[in-house]
């Protein structure tokens, strides 16, 4: 491991509490007319793998879109990575239908495994990994704003680095700081911890914040970012793709 890489992976990821969603939803949103940018336009070492479209989820699109400001931050991250590493974008702006599908699917899986849970606890457990679908202009789902992005790192051959869990695994080990809590980590666990530290450190340097329950989820400009970054306001509200139909509606 090079000295520069050692420095980037030396600082532990701090443990942080999950978001207080009722409080977070009251953070004011400034609003922005920044467009959604397709990340397939981005140069190497950014790679785009729209995972939900690849899995055939209803309503998923075969592209990863983010706001222009988020796009430029991701380029900053990718260009600052150690040589022979890349940044894989798994998801960005997410249609409301996809958010609803993910929420319903996870909630039913948890209900099936834990039928004893009361509705409030079931909601809390579901929200740990999937936010409530909302297109409310005052409290939109993070991915609906174009300010949330799911990412991981790749090696020089384009293969994802080992992060300890797969993307979207709804298990305790998916919490970003999970491997910081192990008393006697194995060599493999230390390598996973270093990979997570590298991703976390590089994203934070570019101004992103992280959702503590998901090592892959980062925000810039939405209410989660305002909450964890201690900003008075969020920048991005709900966004929609600039289609011919939407353009005509605005023009006419």
C-alpha positions in Angstrom: 0.0 0.0 0.0 1.4 3.4 -1.0 1.9 6.2 1.6 -0.8 8.3 0.1 -3.3 5.4 0.1 -2.3 4.6 3.7 -3.1 8.2 4.7 -6.5 8.0 3.0 -7.4 4.8 4.9 -5.9 5.6 8.3 -8.8 7.6 9.7 -11.7 5.6 11.1 -15.2 6.2 9.9 -17.1 7.9 12.7 -20.3 6.2 14.0 -23.3 8.4 13.5 -27.0 8.0 14.4 -29.6 7.4 11.8 -31.6 10.4 10.6 -34.6 11.7 12.6 -36.9 11.7 9.6 -39.6 14.0 11.0 -37.0 16.6 12.0 -35.1 16.2 8.7 -38.4 16.7 6.7 -38.8 20.1 8.2 -35.4 21.4 6.8 -36.3 24.2 4.3 -35.5 23.6 0.7 -34.1 26.6 -1.2 -34.8 25.1 -4.6 -32.7 24.9 -7.7 -33.1 24.7 -11.5 -30.0 22.7 -11.9 -30.7 20.0 -14.6 -30.3 16.3 -14.2 -27.2 15.2 -16.0 -26.7 11.6 -17.3 -23.6 10.1 -15.8 -22.9 8.1 -18.9 -21.4 11.4 -20.2 -18.7 11.3 -17.5 -15.2 10.3 -18.5 -13.1 7.5 -17.0 -12.5 6.6 -14.2 -16.3 6.9 -13.6 -18.3 3.8 -14.7 -22.1 3.7 -14.8 -24.0 0.5 -13.9 -27.7 1.3 -13.4 -28.3 -1.6 -11.1 -32.1 -1.5 -10.9 -32.5 -1.4 -14.7 -30.1 -4.3 -14.9 -32.3 -6.2 -12.4 -35.5 -5.4 -14.3 -37.2 -3.4 -11.5 -40.5 -1.9 -12.6 -40.1 1.7 -13.7 -36.2 1.6 -13.5 -34.3 3.5 -16.2 -31.1 2.4 -17.9 -29.1 5.5 -16.9 -27.9 7.2 -13.7 -28.9 10.9 -13.5 -27.8 13.4 -10.8 -27.9 17.2 -10.5 -25.1 19.1 -12.3 -23.5 20.1 -9.0 -23.5 16.4 -7.9 -22.1 15.4 -11.2 -19.1 17.8 -10.8 -18.5 16.6 -7.3 -18.4 13.0 -8.5 -15.8 13.9 -11.1 -13.7 15.5 -8.4 -13.8 12.3 -6.4 -13.0 10.1 -9.4 -10.1 12.3 -10.5 -8.6 12.2 -7.0 -8.7 8.5 -6.6 -5.4 6.5 -6.4 -4.1 5.3 -9.7 -5.9 2.2 -11.1 -9.0 2.8 -9.2 -12.4 3.9 -10.4 -15.8 5.0 -9.2 -18.9 3.0 -10.1 -22.2 4.8 -10.0 -25.1 2.3 -9.2 -28.0 4.7 -8.8 -28.8 8.4 -8.7 -32.1 10.1 -9.5 -34.8 7.5 -8.8 -38.3 7.6 -10.2 -41.0 7.6 -7.6 -42.3 4.3 -8.8 -39.0 2.6 -8.2 -38.8 4.1 -4.7 -42.3 2.7 -3.9 -41.3 -0.7 -5.3 -38.2 -0.9 -3.1 -40.0 0.3 0.0 -42.9 -2.1 -0.4 -40.6 -5.1 -1.3 -38.4 -4.6 1.8 -41.3 -3.9 4.1 -43.0 -7.1 3.1 -39.8 -9.1 3.4 -39.3 -7.8 7.0 -43.0 -8.5 7.8 -42.6 -12.0 6.5 -39.5 -12.6 8.7 -40.9 -10.8 11.7 -44.7 -11.0 11.8 -44.6 -9.9 15.5 -43.5 -6.4 14.7 -46.0 -3.6 15.3 -46.5 -1.2 12.4 -44.4 1.6 13.9 -41.4 -0.8 14.4 -41.9 -2.2 10.9 -41.7 1.3 9.5 -38.6 2.0 11.4 -36.9 -1.2 10.3 -37.8 -0.5 6.6 -36.6 3.1 6.8 -33.2 1.9 7.9 -32.5 1.0 4.3 -35.2 2.6 2.2 -36.8 6.0 2.7 -40.5 6.4 2.5 -41.6 7.2 -1.1 -42.5 10.9 -1.2 -42.8 13.5 -4.0 -43.8 16.2 -1.4 -42.0 19.4 -2.5 -41.3 20.1 1.2 -40.0 16.6 2.0 -39.1 14.5 -1.0 -37.4 11.1 -1.0 -33.6 11.8 -1.2 -33.1 10.0 -4.5 -36.1 11.9 -6.1 -34.1 15.1 -5.8 -31.1 14.1 -7.9 -28.9 14.9 -4.8 -28.5 11.3 -3.6 -26.2 8.8 -5.3 -25.2 5.2 -4.6 -21.5 4.4 -5.4 -18.7 2.0 -4.9 -15.1 1.7 -5.9 -13.5 -0.5 -8.6 -10.0 -1.8 -9.2 -7.9 -1.3 -12.3 -9.9 -4.0 -14.1 -13.2 -2.4 -13.4 -14.3 -5.0 -10.8 -15.9 -3.7 -7.6 -13.7 -3.7 -4.5 -14.9 -5.8 -1.5 -17.0 -3.6 0.7 -18.1 -6.4 3.1 -21.7 -6.6 1.8 -23.3 -6.2 -1.6 -25.1 -3.0 -2.5 -28.6 -2.9 -0.9 -28.1 -5.7 1.6 -30.4 -4.9 4.5 -28.1 -6.2 7.2 -26.2 -4.6 10.1 -22.9 -5.1 8.2 -24.1 -2.6 5.6 -23.8 0.2 8.2 -20.9 2.4 7.1 -18.9 2.2 10.3 -19.7 -1.5 11.0 -16.1 -2.7 10.5 -14.8 0.0 12.8 -16.6 -1.7 15.7 -14.9 -5.1 15.4 -12.4 -5.8 18.2 -10.1 -8.3 16.4 -10.7 -7.9 12.7 -9.3 -10.5 10.3 -7.0 -9.6 7.4 -10.0 -9.7 5.1 -12.1 -7.5 7.4 -9.2 -5.0 7.7 -9.1 -4.8 3.9 -12.8 -4.2 3.7 -12.5 -1.5 6.4 -9.8 0.2 4.3 -11.9 0.1 1.2 -14.8 1.7 3.1 -12.6 4.3 4.6 -11.2 5.2 1.2 -14.7 5.6 -0.3 -16.0 7.6 2.7 -12.9 9.9 2.9 -12.9 10.7 -0.8 -16.6 11.4 -0.9 -16.5 13.6 2.2 -13.5 15.5 0.7 -15.8 16.4 -2.2 -18.5 17.7 0.1 -20.8 14.7 0.2 -22.4 13.3 3.4 -23.1 9.7 4.1 -26.2 7.9 5.3 -24.9 5.9 8.3 -26.9 2.8 7.5 -25.6 2.4 4.0 -21.9 2.5 3.1 -22.9 3.2 -0.6 -25.3 6.1 -0.1 -24.0 9.7 -0.3 -25.8 13.0 -0.5 -25.1 16.5 -1.8 -27.7 19.2 -1.7 -30.7 17.3 -0.4 -32.2 17.3 3.1 -30.0 14.4 4.3 -27.0 16.5 3.2 -28.3 19.5 5.1 -29.0 17.4 8.2 -25.6 15.6 8.4 -23.6 18.6 7.0 -25.3 21.0 9.5 -26.6 23.3 6.8 -29.5 25.6 7.4 -31.2 24.7 4.1 -31.2 22.0 1.5 -30.6 23.0 -2.2 -32.6 20.4 -4.1 -36.3 19.6 -4.1 -38.0 17.0 -6.3 -36.7 16.7 -9.9 -38.0 15.3 -13.1 -36.3 14.3 -16.3 -36.3 16.9 -19.1 -38.3 15.1 -21.6 -39.9 16.5 -24.8 -43.3 16.3 -23.0 -42.1 18.1 -19.8 -40.4 20.8 -22.0 -43.6 21.4 -23.9 -45.6 21.7 -20.7 -43.2 24.4 -19.4 -43.1 26.3 -22.7 -46.9 26.2 -23.3 
